[in-house]
């Protein structure tokens, strides 16, 4: 095994005069299958192509882009594992100082809107070279989309970038097909029938055919109802079985999205994960302290893709899709064996999971022919009657992993769906999870407790979490371990009023939960929740949705979730006043916060005013009696 070349010197050391593809990424180069760049570059290599990786090129110069010469077949461009704007800015739009996907962990090595900047740079140097954009940033911005950082609707990233093709979703299959046709000398136009891609044509050259016609870029930019309709339709057509061609006009151009590429089969997924990854960052980063993002994933194993949980604030449904695909048990075991041969391995597999760790089956047997149901959720607000639930294969796989030589412990850290677990009549997995696969704390995601907010999130109601929580602690106590749940909670999600935030604070107090961290809702491209944030409409009903938007209100909702922190006292009191819950300010056992001086003074003033008012009324009554 060897890292792919990341500069001209390494290319020439291989005896190459040039390469077939240059894979450009906004991350530092980490050759691990948790990184999309590693997968795409190794898939191309496995097909016989000469591939170079260009990590975090300097966009202020042409030198980095020219060091391999013009690639024979083209450039593959992504921003890296996450959207470059999310990588750079917090939910409060503050600039981040760190970047887990950059050597040394420091931010600033990739530009904002990296896909656009890289693609435009390449086109300025090599105007005739095909540029194919992909990865999360391109995939989620493939249609006209609300951009939180601009607070405006932007056109499809295909137009802003000037790229030739946009590959959306998990791109292995379309990448192989694109490479094959380019290698055979076919022009870009010959790629236009490949599933899983978007391309653009002039309106005058467009031949009408069966397609879902979205409201145009101009309409969604001006009319929020049209935006909501478009967002709903985009997600409706993201199913690989029933998804249709989707078009969206952008001025004199038409964006055309072909139906989604079919998910990889188990055999195909096994092949992807058997490729010769170095499973580490490039050695040139050692002097900088390495790439922090490798730490959690180096000894983790991905066994599935897709998520039929499809929470409204999550991008997985729109990117990976809701259909579950899995690796074979043999493939997972083989990977674990290779991990034990790594000199850095200490006996601990950090995770055996994926988007949702405990999914090994399709949500139902109907979806193979019909696809996943349009505008319905498999688990929320209640599980579908057709849901098939079993952890049998997952349990067997985990047991085999635990029994391997040199493996001390196998953890599950990527998150489980507790609502799915609770639907399993057998409690075998629950017991084994608690007994063997938790490192003291299990992270789960109830997110909120208000039914109204959870409905907007596409999550189950809190009663399911409470049942899970109670059973978790009973099981933990029974086996004699001290283990805890760490619930993920989200403040200021669309639909969350101040009263809902107070309700969540009271729930946390009753359950004795003191969250160390709270996540403000982050409107990222391509999600239904982001659509609600921007339009203040529910895209499924077109009914109004309350959205907390001002920094002050979001700060108050966040403070309520950490009402116990003395630093939050003033904000909590203000929030309780706004919510009409001053009864929760005091020293009683049900109160969230003790009064501050201003609250006491205000109450004293109110009492004095009330006393004066009563005295005045009494005098008037007395005068009436005298008359």
N, C-alpha and C positions, 0 to 999 in steps of 0.2 A: 504494500500500500504506500501511497505517497500523496501529499497535498497537490492539488492542481496548481499550475503556475499563477502567481499574482502580479508578476511584472515581466518586462521583456527579458531580463537576465535569466529568470527561472525558465522562461519559455525556451530560450536558446540552449540552456543546459540540458534540456530534453532532446536537443537536436532538431527542434522545429524552427522553420523559417517564418511560420505564421500559424494562425488558428482558424478553425471553422466558426466558432462562436466565442464571443466575449460576454460573460455573465456579469452584469454590473449590479452592485448592491450597496445600499446605504449602511449596512452593518460591517463590522470587521469580519474577516473570513473565519468562520467556524465550520469545520467539516464534520457536522453532526446532523443526523436526520431530524432533529428538532428545528433545524434552520432550513427554510425553503430554498435558499440559494444552494445549499449542499445537495439537497435532493435533485433539483433541476440539473445542476452541473454534472452530478454522477449519473443521472438517467441519460443525459446526452453522451457522456463518455461511454456508457455501456452500449450505446448504439453505434459506437465506432468513431465518434467525432472527436476532434482535437478541441479542447475547451480550456479557456483561461478565465479566471475570476478576477474582476476588478473591484476591490472593496474600497468604498469611501474615497473615490477619486477627487482630486482638487479641481473644483469647477471654475477656478479663476485662471486656469491655464489649460492649454490643449495637450500638454505633455503626457499626462497619465492616460488619456484616451487614445493617444497615438502610439504608445510603446509596443503594442502588439501588431501594429499596422492595421489596415482595414481587414476585418475578419472575412473569410471567404463567403460565409452564409449570413451573418448578421449579428446583432446585439440583442441580448435578453436583459431587460431592465426592471429592477424592483427597488423599493425603498428599504427593504429588509424585512425583518419579522413583524414589524408593526408600522402603522401609519407614521410618517415622519413628523407630522404635527402633534400627534399624541406622544411621540418620543420626546418632543421638545418642550411641550407646555402642559401644565397641570389643568385640572378642571376649572380652576380660577384664572386660567390664561397666564399664569406666571411662568417665566422661563425656568426650565429644569437645569440643575447644575450637573446632574449625573445622567449616564446612559449605559444601561447594562449590556448593550450590544456593541459597545465600542471598547477597544483596548484601553486599559487604564481607567475605564468607567466614567470618563469625562464627556460631557455633552459638547456639541459644536463641530463634530467631524462630518456631519452630513448637512446638506442645506434643507431649509424648509421646503416642503412640496418637492421632495427629492426626485420622484419619478418624472415630474415635469422638467425640472432643471437638467437632470442627466440626459433625458431624451432630446431636449432642445439643443444641448451641447453637442451630442453625437450627430444630430442632423446638420448642424452648422459645419462640422468637420467632414463628415461622410454623408452628403445628402442622398446618395443613391443606395446606401446600406440599409437593409431592412431593420427596423426597430420594433421589437415585440415587447410590450410592457405586461407585467403580471405581478403576482403577490397581493398581499392584503390591501395596500393603498390603491392599486389600480382596480382590483376586483370590486371594492366597496364604493368606488367613485366612478363606476362605469356608466351610470346615467347622470343626468342633471341632478345635483345633490345639494342639500343645505350644508354649508361649511360654517362650523361654530366659530372659527377663528376670524373669518371675514364677516360673520353674521350676515351672510348673503347666500343666495343660490348660485352655485358655479356650474358651468357646463360639464359634460362628460370629460373626464381626464384625457380621453383619447384625442380630443380637439386641442386642449391646452398643451399637451405634450408634443403633438405633431407626430406621434408614433403611427406605424402602419397597421398594427394589429394589437388588440387587447385580449389577453388570455385571462379568463376569470375562473374562480374556483380553484380546486386542487388540480394543477395543470400538467401532470405527467403525460397523459394520453395525447392532449392536443399539442404539447411540446414535441413529442415524437413525430406526430403527423406533420406538423409545420416544418420540422427539420428535414424530414424525408422528402417533402415536395420541393423545398428550396434546394436540397442536394441534387435533385433530379433536374434542376434548371428551370422549374416552373416559376412564373411571375407571382407577385404578391396576390394578384386577383384570383389566382387558382386556389388560394387558401380559404376563400369566402364561404365554402360549404362546410368547413370543419366545425363540429359542435364545440361549445365551450369558448367561443371567441366573439368579440365585437369588432366591427369594422365600420367605415363610413363611406358613403357615396354622395355625389351631387344629386340634388332632387331631380334634376333633368335626366339623370341616368338610372334612376330607381325604377325597377319594374315591379309594380304592385303584385302582391301575392298574399296568401293566408298569413296574417300577422296580427299581433295585439298592438294597436296603435296608442301609444301613451300621449297624454297632453304634452305639447312641445316644450322645449326649454324656455321659450319666451313666455308661454302660459304659466308654467309652474313657478317662474320667477316673479310673476305679477299676481298670481291668484293662489292663495294658500289651499283652497279647496281642491283645485287642480293638482297641486303638489301632493296632497294626501291621497287622492285617487291614484296618481302615478306610483307613489310609494307602495300602496297595497298591491297594485297589479304587478309591479316588479317582483315582489316576493312570491306572489301567486304562481308566477311562471318560472320559478327557480327550481322546480322539481324535474329530475332527469327523465322521468317516465312520461309525464303529461305536459311538461313545459313546451311552449310554442315560440316561434320567432317573435321578437319584440322590437318595435321601431320607435324612435323618438326624433322628431325634427329639431334641428338646431340651425335656424336661419336657412341658408341655401344648401345645407348638408342634412343627411339623414343618418343617424346612428342605428345600426342594425345589430341586434344581439341574437345569435343563433341559440337554439335550445341547449341546455346544459349538457356537458359531456357526461357520459355514463360513469358512475363510480368505479373505481378499481375493484376487480374481483379479489377474493382472498389470495389466489395464486399470484396475481399482479402486485398486490400489496406486499406479499412476502418477498417478491423479487426486489422491490424498491428498498426494503429494509435489509436486504442481504448484500447490498452494494458495498464496495470497499471504503467505507468512511474511516477517516482517521479518528473521528469522535472527539476532536479537540480543536483548540484554536491554532492558527498558523504559528509556527515557532518564532516568527519575527516579532510577535507581540510579547514575548516572554519578558523582555527588558522593561516593558510598560506595566507589568503586573498581570498580564493576561486579560481575557475578556470575561467580566463578571457573569454574564448570562449563561456560561457553561456550567456553573456550579450546581444549579438545581437539576440540570438535565443530563449531565455527563453519564450518570449511572441510573438513568430512568429509561423505561421502556414504554413505547406507545403501542397499544394493542388494537386501537379502534380509531375510526374517523366518523364525523357526522354527529348530530345531536338532535333527537326528536323532542327534546325538552323545549327548544326554540323560545327562550325568554326574549321578550320584546327589546330589551336593551343590549342584547348580545348579537354580535355580527356573524356567528357561526352558521346560522340557518341560511344566510344570504351568501356566504362564502363557501363553506364546506358542504352545506346542505343538511337536510334532516335525516336522510337515509343513513343507516348504520352499516359500515363495512368493517370487517375485522381481519386481522392476521390469524393464521393458523396457530394452534397451540405449539406445534413443532417449531415454527419460526420464532416465536417468543422465547421458547426454551433455548434454542440455539443462540439467540442474541445474549441471553443471560449467561450462557457458558462462555461466550466471548468476553463478556464483562469481567468474569472471574480471572481471566488471563491478563487483564490490564494491571500493570504494576502499581497504578494509583488506586486500585479497587481495595476497599477496606472491609468488604463483607456485607455492605448495605446497598440494596437496590432502593433508590429513593422514591420510585413511583412505578406502578404498572397501571397506566391509565390512558387518557386521551381527553377530548373535550368533556366527556362524562365518563368516569372510570368504570362504573358498573353496568354499562350497556354492551352486551354481546349479541343481542338479537334485534332484528327489525321490530319496530313497535307493534306491527300486526302482520298477519299473513296475506292481507289483501293488497298491500302496497307494491308487491312485486309486479303485478299486472296493472294496477290502477294508480300507482304512485301514492304519495302521502296526501291526505285530505286537504283540500283548499280551504284556507281561513279557519282551520280548526287545530286545536292543540291536543296532543296525545295525553298530556298529564294534567292540564289546567283548564278550568278551575278544579275539575275532578277528572280522574283517569277515564279514558275511553273504555267502553265495554269490550272492545275488540283487542285491548292491550294484552300482549303476551309477556308474561313476567317469569323470568328464571335466572338464577345466578349459578346454576349447576356447573356450566362449563368454566365460568370465571373462577369458581371455588377450586375446581380440579387443576386449573392452570396455576393458581397461586400456591396450591399444595405442592405441585411438582417443582415450582421455583424454590419454595422453602427447603425442599429436600436435597437440593443440589449441593455438592461439596463447595466449600469456601463461602457459602452464603449464610450470613448470620441472621439477617432480618430483611423482610420485604415489606416496604411501606406503600400506602396509597395516599398520595398527596394532591392529585390533580382534581379532586372533588368528586363526590358521589351525589346522585339524586336520592335524597332521603325519602321523597314521596314514592319513587319507584321501588325502593327497598321495602317500604312499608306495605306495598301491594303484594310482596312475596309471602305467601302463606307459610312457607318454610322459613324458619328463623336461623337456618344453618349459616348463611352468609353473614348475617348480623352478628352471630356469636363469634365467628372466625375473624371478622373485621375487628371487633373489640379485643379479641384475645391475641391477635398476631400482627395486625397491620397498621397500628396507630403509634406514632412516636410521641405519646403523651397528650397530643392535641389533635382533634379531627376538625378540619375546616369544612363547614357546611354553609349553605346560602339561603336562609329564609328571606333575607333582604328587607322585609317590613312585617308589620302585623295587621295593618289596616286592610280589610277586604277590598275596599275601593281602590287602594293603591296597588295591591297585589294583582287585581284584575287588569290594571293598566300595564303592569309588568309582565303579565302572562305567567304568573306563578301560582302555586296552590295556596289555599288559605292557611292561616297560621295554626289552626287546630292540628293539621297534619304534622307540622314541625314539633308542636308540644308533645304529641304522642311519641314521636321519634325521640325527642329529648328525654322524656321520662323513661322510655325503654332502654336508651343508651346508658343512662346512669344506673338503672337497676342491673343491667347486664355487667357493667363495669364493676359495680360493687360486689356482684356475685362471684366474679372471678378474682377479686381481691386486688384490683389495680386502681391507681389514681390517675384517671384520664379525664380530659375535659373537651367540651365542644367549643369551638371558636366560630361564632356565627358572623357571616358577612352581612353587613347592613348598609343600606343605601339611603341617603337623604336627598330631598328635593327632586325626586323622580316626578315626571308629569302625573298629575292627579293628586299629589300630596299637598294638602292644605296644612296650615299651621296646627289645626286641630288633629289632623292625622299624625303629625310629628309629635304632638303631645301624647297621643295615644300610644305611640311607639316608645316614648320615654317611660310611660307608666308600665308598659309591658316589660321593659328592661329592668325596671325597679322591682316589679313583682317576681321576676325570674332570677333576680340577683345577677344580672349580666352587666358587666362594666367593659364595654368595648374599648380597646386601646386605640383602634383606628376606625374611622368612618369614611366611607367613600361618597363624595358628592356625585350625583348623576353627571355623567360626562357625555355630551351629545356627539357621538362619533358617526362618521358617514355610514349610510346604508341600513340603519336600524329603524324599526317601527317607533321606538321610543324617541329617537331623534326627530322623526317626522312629527310626533305629538308635541315635542318641545317647540319646534319651529312654527307649526301651523296652529297649535292650540286646538286641534281637532283630533278625534279618534278616527283613523283612516278606515276602520271597518264600519263605523256607524255614521261618521261625519258629524257627530255631536260634539259640543264644546268640551274641552278638557282644561281644568285649572293647571297652570304651570308656574311654579315659583322661579322667577328669573332674576330678580335684583340681587346683587351681592349681599345686601343686608339681610334679605329674607333667607337666602341660602345659608348664610352664617348662623342665623337663629335656628333654623331647622337642624343644622349640624350640631350646634351647641346643645340642643335638647337631648340628642342621643348620648351626649357626655355631660349630662346635667350635674354629675357628681364632681366634676373638675372645677375647683374654685375659680379658675381663670374664665370660666364660661358663665359665671353667676349673673352678671349684668345682662348678657344676651338672653339667658334663660328667663329672667324676670320680665324682660321686654316681650319675649315671645308669649309668655303666659298671659300677660296683659292683653296682647293682641288677640289671643285665642279665647279670651274671656274666662280664663282658668286661674284667677288670682287666689282661688281656694287652695291651690297647690303651692302657694308661697307661705311658708310658716315653719313651725317646729313640730307639727304633728307627724305621725308615722307614715301617713300617705303623701306628705308634701315632697316636692322635688327639690326645693331650695329654700333656705332660710331668708328672711327679709333683709334687704340692705337699707342703709340710712335713708336714701331717697324714698324708698317704698314706705318706710315707717313715717317719714315726714308727710308724705302725700296722704297717708291714711289719717294721721293726726289732723291735717288740714281739713280733710273731708268730714271727720268727726266734729271739728269745731264748726264748720259750715252747717253741718246737719243740726248741731246743737242750737246755733243761731236761728236756723230755719224753724226749729220746733218752738223756740222761745217766741219768735215772731208770731207763729200761729196761735200759741197760747194767749199772747197779748190780745190778738184780734178777737179770739173767742171770748176773752174776759170783757173786752169793750162791748161786744155784742150783747152779752148778758146784762151789763150795766144799763145799756140803752133799753 
